[in-house]
Amino acid sequence: MKNRLEQVISQKISINTNIVQSLKVLHTNRMELEEMAEIEATSNPLLEVEIDKGVDWEQYFKKNREAYIYDKNESSYKDDSEYNFENLAKSYDSLYDSLHGQINTMYMPPNKKIICNYLIDSLDKDGYLRENEQTISELLEVEEDLVLECIGIIQSLEPHGIGARDLKECMIIQIRNNGIENDVLEKIILNDLNLVANLDIKKLSSKYNISKEDTKKSIEIIKSLNPKPVEFDSDDKIAYVYPDVLVEKKGPKYIAKPYNEKRMSLNINSYYSNLLIESDDEEVKAYIRENLTRAKEFINEFDSRNTTIVNIANAILNFQNEYFDSDELKPMTLSDIAEVLECHVSTISRGVNDKYMLTPKGLLEFKFFFSKAFQRGDGEVISTSSIKQEIKKIIDAEDSSKPLSDSRIEKILHQRGYDIARRTVSKYREELGYLSSTMRKKVK
């Protein structure tokens, strides 16, 4: 036996957990943030959380149970009742909870689990992962290959299609998870979805050298796939919205400030902070210091979230100041706001996710103000919201017994200087909530 020194090369993956937690806090809406704070407080005695939630119905009925015999058949509601029925809402597990639950039941190294949970929080409302692996790799300070591996894990979860980067990948994930291994089918999805949409069986059959029957089966499979894997997740669930900022007019400008109507305050427990000074027990002091650090980090993340959201709101308002007087939105993207605030686009994406501002025009989602640029035939740059308004005007003015087809609307828009494709008309019409021309037809 000999003792000797050896140099061994090994890979070690480290993740900046503070960045992950900070981005997660920024991503949450008001309700989720309150739940997160309460959960943190239950595991950390140094953190005190006070949330004004209105009436505590459980305590209310407990206190009054012995005061009277309650007969539901004799109960009545009066207009002057002080009960706030908006506080009564069913609870439910969101799709995000389900996905986190699936990950937590899997055996994997802690670092992978952190990345997977980060990816889940990064999914948009349709279940797509819009951030690329390079951006995620840079933010989490990990290898890109590891991010790709974790994306693969997310894409194996249910519902099938979750975690896709685009529509084609979403469809391929679904067929593979359904046990379909078909190279031709995947090639059709990757290269010829336009032929599938036009039901061009002859061209598809010829291009891929397959029979018409097999072509029809491929088309049926593709049409059965869900382009939005979590679209079905929105049923009759009740979700209450609380504004993050309040918008007020100051001179010619509209300014955002924190909205404190539903106030949540975070503080350090005074008993434990005094105990840290007075106690002679080093073990007790070490315990208090550890939890004090965690509590301060959470409070700092909470304050940073609020500051970031207010800054984003003011950048949006500065860009769209004229909207409140003219109803016209300027073309604006996440990148525009990121450039103004000198931060990453992913930070803006999280900062506007599920966030609302209370404005003179009502409660508006941050995302409402974002609109892509579009150039008219005369060179004027307008937003997509302006095109939607044109489509709305055209449909509202049509003869209900002879509603206009999307092709006809396309031609009218061309005459008005909007060089727009029919499929784009269909997309905007659906987003405006209008049915197809056949469904809009009314018999006089």
VEXDREN-2710 file (C-alpha; in Angstrom, 1 decimal):
% VEXDREN-2710
k/r/px/py/pz
1/MET/0.0/0.0/0.0
2/LYS/1.3/3.4/-1.0
3/ASN/0.1/7.0/-0.4
4/ARG/0.3/9.2/-3.5
5/LEU/-1.2/12.3/-4.9
6/GLU/-3.2/12.2/-8.2
7/GLN/-4.9/14.8/-10.3
8/VAL/-8.3/13.7/-11.3
9/ILE/-10.5/15.7/-13.8
10/SER/-14.2/15.7/-12.9
11/GLN/-17.2/17.7/-13.9
12/LYS/-19.1/19.4/-11.1
13/ILE/-22.5/21.1/-11.8
14/SER/-23.4/24.1/-9.7
15/ILE/-26.5/26.2/-10.0
16/ASN/-27.0/29.7/-8.6
17/THR/-30.0/28.9/-6.5
18/ASN/-30.5/32.5/-5.6
19/ILE/-31.0/33.4/-9.2
20/VAL/-33.5/30.5/-9.6
21/GLN/-35.5/31.6/-6.5
22/SER/-35.4/35.3/-7.5
23/LEU/-36.8/34.5/-11.0
24/LYS/-39.4/32.2/-9.5
25/VAL/-40.6/35.0/-7.2
26/LEU/-40.7/37.4/-10.1
27/HIS/-42.7/34.9/-12.2
28/THR/-45.5/34.6/-9.6
29/ASN/-48.8/36.5/-9.6
30/ARG/-50.1/38.1/-6.4
31/MET/-52.1/35.1/-5.2
32/GLU/-49.2/32.7/-5.8
33/LEU/-46.8/35.1/-4.1
34/GLU/-49.0/35.1/-0.9
35/GLU/-49.1/31.3/-0.9
36/MET/-45.3/31.1/-1.4
37/ALA/-44.8/33.5/1.5
38/GLU/-47.1/31.6/3.8
39/ILE/-45.4/28.3/3.0
40/GLU/-42.0/29.9/3.6
41/ALA/-43.2/31.2/7.0
42/THR/-44.4/27.8/8.2
43/SER/-40.8/26.4/7.8
44/ASN/-39.0/29.5/9.0
45/PRO/-39.9/31.0/12.4
46/LEU/-37.8/34.1/11.7
47/LEU/-40.2/35.2/8.9
48/GLU/-43.4/36.9/9.8
49/VAL/-46.1/37.2/7.1
50/GLU/-49.2/39.4/7.5
51/ILE/-51.8/39.2/4.7
52/ASP/-55.1/41.0/4.8
53/LYS/-57.5/38.4/3.3
54/GLY/-60.8/39.8/4.4
55/VAL/-63.2/37.6/6.4
56/ASP/-61.8/34.4/7.8
57/TRP/-65.0/32.3/7.3
58/GLU/-63.8/29.3/9.2
59/GLN/-63.2/31.3/12.3
60/TYR/-66.4/33.2/11.8
61/PHE/-68.6/30.1/11.8
62/LYS/-66.6/28.5/14.6
63/LYS/-67.3/31.5/16.9
64/ASN/-71.0/31.7/16.0
65/ARG/-71.7/27.9/15.9
66/GLU/-72.8/27.8/19.6
67/ALA/-74.6/31.2/19.4
68/TYR/-77.5/29.9/17.2
69/ILE/-78.9/26.9/15.4
70/TYR/-78.2/27.2/11.7
71/ASP/-81.0/26.0/9.4
72/LYS/-79.9/26.3/5.8
73/ASN/-83.5/26.2/4.7
74/GLU/-84.3/29.3/6.6
75/SER/-81.2/31.3/5.6
76/SER/-81.5/34.3/3.4
77/TYR/-79.1/36.9/1.9
78/LYS/-79.8/40.6/2.2
79/ASP/-78.3/43.5/0.3
80/ASP/-76.9/45.0/3.5
81/SER/-75.1/41.8/4.5
82/GLU/-71.5/42.5/5.4
83/TYR/-70.4/39.1/4.1
84/ASN/-67.9/39.4/1.2
85/PHE/-68.8/36.5/-1.1
86/GLU/-65.8/37.2/-3.3
87/ASN/-63.7/35.5/-0.6
88/LEU/-65.5/32.2/-1.3
89/ALA/-63.8/30.4/-4.1
90/LYS/-63.0/26.7/-4.7
91/SER/-59.3/25.8/-4.7
92/TYR/-57.7/23.6/-7.3
93/ASP/-54.4/22.3/-8.4
94/SER/-53.0/24.0/-11.5
95/LEU/-51.2/22.4/-14.3
96/TYR/-48.0/23.8/-12.9
97/ASP/-48.7/22.0/-9.6
98/SER/-49.3/18.8/-11.5
99/LEU/-46.1/19.0/-13.4
100/HIS/-44.0/19.9/-10.3
101/GLY/-45.7/16.9/-8.6
102/GLN/-44.6/14.6/-11.5
103/ILE/-41.0/15.8/-11.2
104/ASN/-40.9/15.5/-7.5
105/THR/-41.9/11.8/-7.7
106/MET/-38.9/11.1/-10.1
107/TYR/-35.5/10.0/-8.8
108/MET/-32.8/12.4/-10.1
109/PRO/-29.9/14.4/-8.7
110/PRO/-31.0/17.6/-6.9
111/ASN/-29.4/19.9/-9.5
112/LYS/-31.5/18.3/-12.3
113/LYS/-34.6/18.7/-10.2
114/ILE/-33.9/22.4/-9.8
115/ILE/-33.5/22.9/-13.5
116/CYS/-36.7/20.8/-14.3
117/ASN/-38.7/22.9/-11.8
118/TYR/-37.3/26.1/-13.3
119/LEU/-38.3/24.9/-16.8
120/ILE/-41.9/24.2/-15.6
121/ASP/-42.2/27.7/-14.2
122/SER/-41.0/29.0/-17.6
123/LEU/-43.8/27.4/-19.6
124/ASP/-46.4/29.8/-21.1
125/LYS/-50.1/29.4/-20.7
126/ASP/-50.3/27.0/-23.7
127/GLY/-47.6/24.7/-22.3
128/TYR/-44.7/25.9/-24.6
129/LEU/-41.2/26.6/-23.5
130/ARG/-40.4/29.9/-25.3
131/GLU/-36.9/30.4/-23.8
132/ASN/-34.0/28.8/-25.7
133/GLU/-31.6/26.4/-24.0
134/GLN/-28.7/28.8/-24.4
135/THR/-30.5/31.6/-22.5
136/ILE/-31.4/29.1/-19.7
137/SER/-27.9/27.8/-19.6
138/GLU/-26.5/31.3/-19.1
139/LEU/-29.0/32.3/-16.4
140/LEU/-28.6/29.1/-14.4
141/GLU/-24.8/28.9/-15.0
142/VAL/-24.9/25.3/-16.1
143/GLU/-23.9/23.3/-19.3
144/GLU/-26.3/23.6/-22.2
145/ASP/-26.3/19.8/-22.6
146/LEU/-27.7/19.4/-19.1
147/VAL/-30.5/21.9/-19.9
148/LEU/-31.4/19.9/-23.1
149/GLU/-31.5/16.7/-21.0
150/CYS/-33.9/18.3/-18.5
151/ILE/-36.0/19.7/-21.4
152/GLY/-36.3/16.1/-22.6
153/ILE/-37.5/15.1/-19.1
154/ILE/-40.2/17.8/-19.1
155/GLN/-41.4/16.7/-22.5
156/SER/-41.9/13.2/-21.2
157/LEU/-44.5/14.5/-18.7
158/GLU/-48.3/14.6/-19.1
159/PRO/-50.1/16.1/-20.8
160/HIS/-48.3/15.0/-24.0
161/GLY/-46.7/17.9/-25.9
162/ILE/-45.8/19.9/-22.8
163/GLY/-42.4/21.7/-23.0
164/ALA/-42.2/21.9/-26.8
165/ARG/-40.4/24.9/-28.3
166/ASP/-42.7/25.2/-31.3
167/LEU/-45.8/23.6/-32.9
168/LYS/-43.9/21.0/-34.9
169/GLU/-42.0/19.8/-31.9
170/CYS/-45.3/19.7/-29.9
171/MET/-46.9/17.4/-32.5
172/ILE/-43.8/15.1/-32.7
173/ILE/-43.7/14.8/-28.9
174/GLN/-47.4/13.8/-28.9
175/ILE/-47.1/11.1/-31.5
176/ARG/-43.9/9.6/-29.9
177/ASN/-45.5/9.6/-26.4
178/ASN/-48.5/7.9/-28.0
179/GLY/-46.2/5.1/-29.2
180/ILE/-46.2/6.1/-32.8
181/GLU/-42.8/5.6/-34.5
182/ASN/-43.1/6.8/-38.1
183/ASP/-40.3/8.7/-39.8
184/VAL/-42.5/9.7/-42.8
185/LEU/-45.2/11.1/-40.5
186/GLU/-42.5/13.2/-38.6
187/LYS/-41.1/14.5/-41.9
188/ILE/-44.6/15.6/-43.0
189/ILE/-45.0/17.5/-39.7
190/LEU/-41.6/19.1/-40.0
191/ASN/-41.8/20.1/-43.7
192/ASP/-45.4/20.1/-45.0
193/LEU/-48.0/21.1/-42.5
194/ASN/-49.3/23.6/-45.2
195/LEU/-50.1/20.6/-47.5
196/VAL/-51.9/18.9/-44.6
197/ALA/-53.9/22.0/-43.9
198/ASN/-55.0/22.1/-47.6
199/LEU/-55.7/18.4/-47.6
200/ASP/-53.3/18.0/-50.6
201/ILE/-53.3/14.2/-50.6
202/LYS/-52.0/13.8/-54.1
203/LYS/-48.9/16.0/-53.6
204/LEU/-48.1/14.4/-50.1
205/SER/-48.6/10.9/-51.5
206/SER/-46.2/11.6/-54.4
207/LYS/-43.6/13.5/-52.4
208/TYR/-43.2/10.7/-49.7
209/ASN/-44.0/7.8/-52.0
210/ILE/-46.8/6.4/-49.9
211/SER/-50.3/5.3/-50.8
212/LYS/-53.3/7.7/-50.7
213/GLU/-54.7/5.6/-47.8
214/ASP/-51.6/6.0/-45.7
215/THR/-51.5/9.7/-46.6
216/LYS/-55.1/10.0/-45.3
217/LYS/-54.2/8.2/-42.1
218/SER/-51.2/10.5/-41.6
219/ILE/-53.4/13.5/-42.1
220/GLU/-56.0/12.2/-39.6
221/ILE/-53.3/11.6/-37.0
222/ILE/-51.9/15.1/-37.4
223/LYS/-55.3/16.7/-37.2
224/SER/-56.1/14.7/-34.0
225/LEU/-53.1/16.3/-32.2
226/ASN/-53.6/19.2/-29.9
227/PRO/-51.6/22.4/-30.9
228/LYS/-52.0/23.7/-27.4
229/PRO/-51.3/20.8/-25.0
230/VAL/-52.8/22.6/-21.9
231/GLU/-55.7/24.4/-23.6
232/PHE/-58.1/21.9/-22.1
233/ASP/-56.8/22.8/-18.6
234/SER/-59.0/25.9/-18.4
235/ASP/-62.5/24.7/-17.4
236/ASP/-64.9/26.4/-15.0
237/LYS/-62.2/27.2/-12.5
238/ILE/-62.5/30.6/-10.7
239/ALA/-59.4/32.8/-10.6
240/TYR/-59.4/36.1/-8.9
241/VAL/-57.2/38.8/-10.3
242/TYR/-55.5/41.4/-8.1
243/PRO/-53.6/44.4/-9.6
244/ASP/-49.9/44.7/-9.0
245/VAL/-49.7/48.4/-9.8
246/LEU/-52.0/51.4/-9.8
247/VAL/-51.9/53.8/-12.8
248/GLU/-52.5/57.5/-12.2
249/LYS/-52.2/60.5/-14.4
250/LYS/-49.6/63.1/-13.4
251/GLY/-49.8/66.0/-15.8
252/PRO/-49.6/64.6/-19.4
253/LYS/-48.0/61.3/-18.2
254/TYR/-49.4/58.2/-16.7
255/ILE/-47.4/56.8/-13.8
256/ALA/-47.5/53.4/-12.1
257/LYS/-47.0/52.9/-8.4
258/PRO/-47.4/49.8/-6.2
259/TYR/-51.0/48.8/-5.5
260/ASN/-51.4/48.2/-1.7
261/GLU/-55.1/47.6/-1.4
262/LYS/-54.5/43.9/-0.7
263/ARG/-51.4/44.5/1.4
264/MET/-48.9/41.8/2.4
265/SER/-46.1/42.7/4.8
266/LEU/-43.0/40.6/5.5
267/ASN/-41.0/41.1/8.7
268/ILE/-38.3/39.5/10.9
269/ASN/-39.7/38.0/14.1
270/SER/-38.5/40.3/17.0
271/TYR/-38.4/37.5/19.6
272/TYR/-35.8/35.5/17.7
273/SER/-33.8/38.6/16.7
274/ASN/-33.6/39.5/20.4
275/LEU/-32.7/35.9/21.3
276/LEU/-29.8/36.0/18.9
277/ILE/-28.3/38.9/21.0
278/GLU/-29.2/37.6/24.4
279/SER/-28.6/33.8/24.1
280/ASP/-25.3/32.2/25.1
281/ASP/-26.2/28.9/23.3
282/GLU/-24.1/28.7/20.2
283/GLU/-26.3/26.0/18.7
284/VAL/-29.4/28.2/19.1
285/LYS/-27.5/31.2/17.6
286/ALA/-26.4/29.1/14.6
287/TYR/-30.1/28.0/14.0
288/ILE/-31.3/31.6/14.2
289/ARG/-28.6/32.9/11.9
290/GLU/-29.4/30.3/9.3
291/ASN/-33.1/31.1/9.3
292/LEU/-32.4/34.8/9.5
293/THR/-30.4/34.6/6.3
294/ARG/-33.2/32.7/4.5
295/ALA/-35.8/35.2/5.8
296/LYS/-33.8/38.2/4.7
297/GLU/-33.2/36.7/1.2
298/PHE/-37.0/36.1/0.8
299/ILE/-37.8/39.7/1.9
300/ASN/-35.2/41.1/-0.5
301/GLU/-36.6/38.9/-3.4
302/PHE/-40.1/40.2/-2.5
303/ASP/-38.9/43.8/-2.6
304/SER/-36.9/43.3/-5.8
305/ARG/-40.0/41.7/-7.4
306/ASN/-42.1/44.7/-6.6
307/THR/-39.5/47.2/-7.8
308/THR/-39.0/45.3/-11.1
309/ILE/-42.7/45.1/-11.8
310/VAL/-43.2/48.8/-11.1
311/ASN/-40.2/49.7/-13.4
312/ILE/-41.6/47.4/-16.1
313/ALA/-45.1/49.0/-15.8
314/ASN/-43.6/52.5/-16.1
315/ALA/-41.6/51.6/-19.1
316/ILE/-44.7/50.2/-20.7
317/LEU/-46.7/53.3/-19.8
318/ASN/-44.0/55.6/-21.2
319/PHE/-44.2/53.7/-24.4
320/GLN/-48.0/53.5/-24.6
321/ASN/-48.9/56.8/-23.0
322/GLU/-51.1/57.9/-25.9
323/TYR/-53.3/54.7/-25.6
324/PHE/-55.3/56.2/-22.7
325/ASP/-56.4/59.1/-24.8
326/SER/-56.6/57.5/-28.3
327/ASP/-57.2/53.8/-27.8
328/GLU/-54.3/53.2/-30.2
329/LEU/-51.4/50.9/-29.2
330/LYS/-48.0/51.4/-30.6
331/PRO/-46.0/48.4/-31.8
332/MET/-44.0/47.2/-28.8
333/THR/-42.2/44.0/-27.9
334/LEU/-40.6/42.5/-24.8
335/SER/-37.2/43.4/-26.4
336/ASP/-38.2/47.1/-26.5
337/ILE/-38.8/47.1/-22.7
338/ALA/-35.7/45.0/-22.0
339/GLU/-33.6/47.5/-23.9
340/VAL/-35.1/50.5/-22.0
341/LEU/-34.5/48.8/-18.6
342/GLU/-31.2/47.3/-19.7
343/CYS/-32.1/43.7/-18.6
344/HIS/-32.6/40.3/-20.2
345/VAL/-35.8/39.6/-22.2
346/SER/-36.5/36.6/-20.0
347/THR/-36.7/39.0/-17.0
348/ILE/-39.3/41.1/-18.8
349/SER/-41.2/38.0/-19.8
350/ARG/-41.4/36.9/-16.2
351/GLY/-42.2/40.4/-15.0
352/VAL/-45.3/40.7/-17.2
353/ASN/-46.5/37.1/-16.8
354/ASP/-50.0/37.1/-15.1
355/LYS/-49.5/40.7/-13.8
356/TYR/-52.2/43.4/-14.0
357/MET/-52.4/47.1/-13.6
358/LEU/-55.4/49.1/-12.4
359/THR/-55.8/52.0/-14.9
360/PRO/-58.3/54.7/-15.7
361/LYS/-59.6/52.3/-18.4
362/GLY/-60.0/49.4/-16.0
363/LEU/-58.0/46.4/-15.0
364/LEU/-55.5/45.6/-17.8
365/GLU/-53.0/42.8/-18.1
366/PHE/-49.4/43.8/-18.8
367/LYS/-49.4/41.6/-21.9
368/PHE/-52.3/43.6/-23.3
369/PHE/-49.9/46.5/-24.2
370/PHE/-47.5/44.3/-26.3
371/SER/-48.2/44.3/-30.0
372/LYS/-46.0/43.4/-33.0
373/ALA/-45.2/45.9/-35.7
374/PHE/-46.9/45.9/-39.1
375/GLN/-46.1/48.0/-42.1
376/ARG/-48.9/49.3/-44.4
377/GLY/-48.5/49.7/-48.1
378/ASP/-47.8/53.4/-47.7
379/GLY/-44.9/52.7/-45.3
380/GLU/-46.8/53.7/-42.1
381/VAL/-45.9/51.4/-39.2
382/ILE/-48.8/50.3/-37.1
383/SER/-49.5/47.6/-34.5
384/THR/-51.4/44.3/-34.9
385/SER/-54.0/45.7/-32.5
386/SER/-54.9/48.3/-35.2
387/ILE/-55.4/45.5/-37.8
388/LYS/-57.6/43.7/-35.3
389/GLN/-59.7/46.8/-34.9
390/GLU/-60.1/47.0/-38.7
391/ILE/-61.2/43.4/-38.8
392/LYS/-63.7/44.0/-36.0
393/LYS/-65.1/47.0/-37.8
394/ILE/-65.5/45.0/-41.0
395/ILE/-67.3/42.1/-39.3
396/ASP/-69.5/44.4/-37.2
397/ALA/-70.7/46.2/-40.4
398/GLU/-71.4/43.1/-42.4
399/ASP/-74.8/41.7/-43.5
400/SER/-75.5/39.0/-41.0
401/SER/-77.4/37.0/-43.6
402/LYS/-74.3/37.1/-45.9
403/PRO/-71.3/37.2/-43.5
404/LEU/-67.9/37.8/-45.1
405/SER/-65.4/35.0/-45.5
406/ASP/-61.8/35.4/-44.3
407/SER/-60.8/35.6/-48.0
408/ARG/-63.2/38.5/-48.6
409/ILE/-62.0/40.3/-45.4
410/GLU/-58.5/39.8/-46.7
411/LYS/-59.4/41.6/-50.0
412/ILE/-61.1/44.5/-48.1
413/LEU/-58.0/44.9/-46.0
414/HIS/-55.8/44.9/-49.1
415/GLN/-57.9/47.7/-50.5
416/ARG/-57.3/49.7/-47.3
417/GLY/-53.5/49.2/-47.5
418/TYR/-53.1/46.2/-45.2
419/ASP/-51.1/43.5/-47.1
420/ILE/-52.1/40.6/-44.8
421/ALA/-52.6/36.9/-45.5
422/ARG/-55.9/35.1/-45.2
423/ARG/-54.5/32.7/-42.5
424/THR/-53.5/35.8/-40.5
425/VAL/-57.0/37.2/-40.9
426/SER/-58.4/33.8/-39.6
427/LYS/-56.0/34.0/-36.6
428/TYR/-56.9/37.5/-35.6
429/ARG/-60.7/36.8/-36.1
430/GLU/-60.5/33.9/-33.7
431/GLU/-58.5/36.0/-31.2
432/LEU/-61.3/38.6/-31.4
433/GLY/-63.8/35.9/-30.6
434/TYR/-65.6/35.9/-33.9
435/LEU/-66.8/32.6/-35.4
436/SER/-66.2/31.6/-39.0
437/SER/-68.5/33.0/-41.7
438/THR/-70.7/29.9/-41.9
439/MET/-71.2/30.0/-38.1
440/ARG/-72.0/33.7/-38.1
441/LYS/-74.7/33.4/-40.8
442/LYS/-78.2/34.3/-39.6
443/VAL/-81.4/33.4/-41.4
444/LYS/-83.7/36.4/-41.8
END
